């Protein structure tokens, strides 16, 4: 009986410690941030901005700009602070024409993922562009997979034009290689075109690996433009996005990294508030 009580006490202590280390009830790990959130600060002072970001409790950053540093220089600054870059955002052109440099930079930074945020287009997506996108993504995915990296595409709104029984986004997901092509959900650029982020996670639970957490000012109308004024980006939990629903769906998906992305020029003040909101859930 005493042994059972001892084991029970040990187990209770272990579970209490493990639970205490969680960031929040719905979000297990502390979220990271997208470098674009602090773009103005990084452009002036990379080391100082890293210090400010770490002071917020954020140690994982998705960089989509090296801010004048080489990948090795940026990696050294991160290592000095116990920080990391888990995902590297690059342009479609760089992944097409400078794939070896992209691979080298990603590996130097220690990134696991390489993502792009759009594809060249003029106007709404059409069938021809969707088919070309599938071909390009399969090529990108295979190239990166062969080099120990994972390709992700970040949705931007225009992919949700109607097509068949769904959208062009559905067509792209369903026709790309599920072993090499994955996606980074941008919650706002999915919500704005009229999609439900939580339902999309349920629909394709194994295809989303990354997610951008941002919120949209109440009253902003639906749009497939993939663009909205910076001031429409508000503190998480104060806008249109249903985060409890999304985070519950995300727990059952394949999402590995959560990044706060705040496009508001007051992001330095807003991000700590967004962190507090996520922790409260």
N, C-alpha and C positions, 0 to 999 in steps of 0.2 A: 504494500500500500504506500509505504514511504517512497519507494522508488518511483511509483507512478506520480506521486505528488511532486517529486523532484523534476521528473521529465516534463510535467505539466508547467511547472514554474519556469523551466528553461525555455520551453516552447513559447509560453506567453511573453517572456522577456524578449525573445528573438523577434516575434511578430510585432511587438510594440516598437522595438528599435527599427525594424524594417519599415513599419508604417510611418514612424516619425521622420524617416529620411525621404519620404515621398514629398513631391512639391505640392500636390493637392489631391483631392479625392478623385477627380476626373482626369487629371494630368499627372502622370507618375513622375516624370522628370522635369527639371527646370527647363523652360523653353529657351531656344536660342533666339538670335535676331538676324535680320537681313542687313547687310552693310549699307544698302540704299537708305535705310531708316536714318542713318547718321551720316549721310553723304556729304553734307556741308562741313560737318566737323572733321570727318576723315580727310577731306580734301585739304584741310589746313594743318592738321596735326594728327597723324596716325597713332603714335604712341600714347599721346594724351587722351585721345578718344577711346582707345582700348581700355585705358585705366578707368575712364568714366563708365564705360559699358560694364566692365567687370564689377565696379562698385554697385551696379544695379543687381548683381547676382547672375549676370549672363556671361557664360564662358564659351558658348558655341555660336560661331558666326558663319553665315552663308555669304561669302564674298562674291560680288559680281563686278568688282573693280579692284585693282591692286593699288590704286591711289598713288601712282608714281613709284612704287616699290617693286623690286623683283619678287618672285614667289619665295625665294630663299630668304630675302630680307624680311618679308612679312611673316614667314614661318618662324623666324628667330624671335620677332617681337611677340608672337603668340606664345611660343614656348617659354619665354622669360616670365610670362604672366600666368602660366598654367591654363591657357586658352587654346581653342582649336578651331579649325575650319573644316567642317564636315561636308560642305557642298560648295562647288565653284560654278558660278553663273557666267556663261560666255555667250557671245553673239552667234547667230546662225552662220554668218560669214566666217568667223574664226574656226568653228567646228568643221566647216566645209573646206576651207583653204589652209588652215594652220592646225590641223588635228594633232600633229606630233607635239607642237608647242603646248596645246591645250592639255594633252595627256601628261606632259612633263611638268607643267605648272600644277596640275591637280595632284599629282603624286608628291611633288615637293611640299605642297601645302598640307598634305595628309588627308585630302578630301576623299570621300567615298563616292560622291555623286558629282556628275557634271550635268548642268541643266541649261536649257535655252528658254527664253521667255516669249519668243514669237517666231514666225516664219515670214519671209518676204511676201507681201501681198499688196494689192491695190483694190480697195473696196472690200465687199463681203467675200467670205470664202465660197468657192464653187466646187463642183465635182472634180474638175481638172486639178485644182490646187490641192484638194483633199487627197487625191490619188498620188500626187507628187510628194505630198507631206508624208504619206505612209512609206513611200520608197526611201525618202531621206532619213526618216526616223529609224527604219530598219537598218540602214547603213550605219548611222551614227551609233545605234545601240550595239551592233555587232563589233564595231571598231573599239568602242570603250570597254565592252565586255572582255574582249581579247586582251585588254590591258589592265584588267582587274578593277575597272571602274563601272559605274552604273549610270546610264543615260536617263534623264527625266525631262519631260516637257511641261512647262508652266503655262497653264491655260490663261488666255487673255481676253476672252469675251466673244471675239468674232467667230470662234469655232462652233458656237451654239446656234447658228442659223439652221433652220429646219432642213432635214434631208431624210428621205424615206420615212420610216416609222419613228425616227429619232432626230438626231442632229449630226452635223459633220464631226463633232467631237466623238459621238458614238461610233461613227464610221472609222475614225482614226484609231480609237482604242481597240475595236474589234478586228481590225485588219493589220495591226502591227504585231510583231513577235512578242508574245507575253513573257518570254524568258530574257528579253534584252531591252525592251522599251517600256519605260514606266513614266509616271506622271507626278507633278508637284501641283497640288491643288491650291489655287489662290481663291480663298473663300469669297472675297468681294467680287472678283471677276467671274465667279460662277453664279453668285447671287444676282448681280446686276442684269445679266441676260435672262433672268427668270428661272434659273435652275435652283434646286434645293441641294446644298452641299452635303447634308447628312444622307439624303437618299442616294446621291451619287457615290458616296463612300460605300453604301450598302450594295449598290449595283455593281461596282468594280472594286471589291475589297482587297484584291491582290495586286492591283495595278498602281495604286497611289502609295508612294514611298515618303514623300515630303509634303508639308503643308505650310502655307503662309497664313498667319492669323492677323486679320485686320478687321476694322469695322467701318460701317458706312453711315454717315449722318442721316438721321430720320428725315424723310421727305424727298430724298433724292430719287428720281424716277428710274425705272428700268431702262437698260440700254445695252446694246451689243458692241459699243464703240471701244470698250477696253480703256476708257479714259474718263477721269473725273477730276475736278479741281482738288489740289492738295488739301484744302481746308475741309473737304468732305470726309477725310479720313479722321475718325474720332477714337477716343479711348475705348478699348474693348468693353463690351457690356453696356455701352451708352447709345448704341446705334441700332441698325436693323437686323444684325446677325444673331441667330439663336445658338449661342455657344454651348450651352448644356447639351442640346441635341447633337451638335456636331462632334463634340468631344466623346460623347457616349458611342457614337457610330465609329469614331476614329479608333477607339479601344479595340474594336473587333476587326479592324482593317490591318493593312501591312505598313501603315505609316511609321517610320522610324524616327524622324526628326520634325519637331514643331518649331517654326520660326515666327517671331513677331515681326511684322512689316508695317511700319507706320509712315505714310508718305507725307504727313503733316509737317510743316516746317517747325512746329513746336514739339516734335517727337521726343526730345530730351526730357521734356516735362511730362509728356503723355505716357511714355513707355513704363515708368515705374507704377503708374496708376493701372495700366493694363496688366502688369505682372501681379499686382495685388488682387485684381479681379479674378484672374485665372486661378490664383492660389486659393481664393475663397470658394471656388466651385467644388 
